[in-house]
Amino acid sequence: MAEQRIVVDHLTVHYIGMFNVTELYQLIDNWIREKGFDRRELRNQEHVKPEGKYIELELQPWKKVSDYVRHQIRVLIRMINLKEVTVEIDGKKKRMHKGKVYIIIDGIMYTDFEGRWEQRPFYFFLRTVFDKFIYRTYTGQFEDLLVETCSQLYLNIKAYLNMHRHLTPMTRTARMEPGAI
């Protein structure tokens, strides 16, 4: 059994406002592909309620960093009370969603994920000694790499959501022409 270390624990993004669900999903999916992670989607649920849609999405992309270490990022996205609205951006109408978004990012590092060092008790003892004393700098570098990777994803998501913070939905009131008063 592989040893599992939680390196990044509950890096969270909370956002209330307007955003586009498909753009957010594409942003995360493109980032996963650019960084060379293999995509794994565990859960994708959508419930329609009277107050709005509820969407829950759980992704667990993983990447083999070396023969001994594998990185896995757990991304849990919950969108609550989503309602579709129309927004005017640069004179063009665009459909967006208004609601709450909660995103939780965890970074997990697996060592000896193939189970090679656990076949015999002596190998297990050697692995423990090597991890604690010899490979300590290497595992520290792999942990730092995972922290940096999770931080980049967090900052990309936060930047995308902050980009839409000041949008307001269009109202159906008549617009007054200048000089009509």
N, C-alpha and C positions, 0 to 999 in steps of 0.2 A: 504494500500500500504506500502510495506517495505521501511525503510529508507536505502539509499544506500550511502556508503562512499568510495571514491576512496582513498585507502591507499598507493598503489604503482602506480605511474603514469609514463608510458612510459619508462620502463627500457629496453634499446635497445642494441642489438648486431648487429654489421655490420661486415661482413666477405667477402673477395674476395679471391678465391683460390679453392683448390680441397677439396672435401668431398664426402661422400656417402649419398644420399638422404634417402634411406631406413634405414640406420643406424641412421641417425639423427632423423627420425620420430620414430623409435623404442626406441631410448634413451628417447625421451620426453614421449612416451606412457608408457614405463616401469616405469619412474619416477612418472607419474600420478597414476598408479596402486599401486606402493609401498607406496605412501603417503596416500592412502585411498580415493582419489578423485573419484567421478563419472564422467566418460568421456562424453563429449558432443562436437560433431564436427558440427560447423555451416556451414562452407564452405570448399570445397575442389575442386579447379579449376586447370586445366592444359591447357595451350594453346601452340601449336607448331608454332613457327615463324621461318623465315629464319635465324635470328641471334642466335636462340636457344630456349629452352623451357622456359615458364613462368609458375610458380606454385605458387598458393596462397592458404594458408591453415589457417583457423581460428578455434581454439579450445577454449572451455570455460568449463574446468573442475570445479566442485563445490564440496563442502564438508560441511556437517552439523556439526558444531563444538559443538553447544549446542542447547537447545530448542529455544533459542532466537537469536543466531548468526549463519550465514552461510557465508563461504568464497567462493569466485569465482575468478579464475585466467583466464584472457583473454590472449591467446597466438596467435599472428598474425605473420605468417611466409610468407615471399615473397622471392621467388628464381627467379632470373632474368638471362637470357642468359645462361642457363644450356646447356652444351655440354658434351657428354660422352667421356671419355678418358681412356686409359689403363695405369696403373702404376705398376711398379715392386717393390714389398715389400718383403724383405727377400728371393729373388729368385723366388717368385711366382707372376704371373700376376693377377692384380685385376682391375675390372672395377669401375671407380669412375666418379664423375661429377665435372666439372669446371664451376664456375660462381660466381654470387653475391648472398649473403643471407642477408636479413634484418629480424630480429626477434624483436618484441615488446611485452613486458610482462607488464600487468596491474593487480593489485590486488584490488579486490572490496570486501567490507564487508557489508553484509546485516543484519540489526537488525529488529526483529519482522517480519520475512519474511512470517509468516503464517497469519499476519494481526489480531491477537487476541486483540491487544491493541488499535485498531482503530474502534471498533464497536460503541463506544459511545464517545462523546466529553470529558467526565470526565476521561475515561480510557486513552484517548490520552494525556490529561494534566498530568495524573499520570506518564505515560510512559516518557514524556519529563522531568519531575522532577527527576524521578529515573535515567534516562540516564545522566543527567547533574550533579547530586550530589551523588547518592548512588552507581550506577553501573559504575562510571567513571573509577575506577581502573580495573574492569573486562574488560570493553571495550578496555582499554589501553593494557591489556595483550593480548586480541584477535587481536588487531592491530599489536602488536609486533610479534605475531606468524605468521600472514600473511606476514609481511615484511620478516621475516626469511625464510619462505617457498618460496617466490618469489626469494629471493636472492640465495637459494640453486639451484633452477631451472636455474637461470641465470648463476651461476658458473659452473654447469654441462654442459650446452650447450657451454659455452665459452671454457671450458677445452677440450671438444670433438673437437671443430673446431680448436683450437690451436694445437692439436695433429697432424693434417694434414697440418699444415702451410708450412712445408718444403718439401713436396712431389713434384716431378717434373714428368711430363708425359714422357713415353718412346718415344724415337725417333727411326725411322726406318733406321738409318745409320748403316753401318757395323762396328762392333767392332774390334779393332786391338788387336791382340794377343801380349803379352809381348815378346820382343825380335824379333819382325817382322821388325824392322827398320833396 
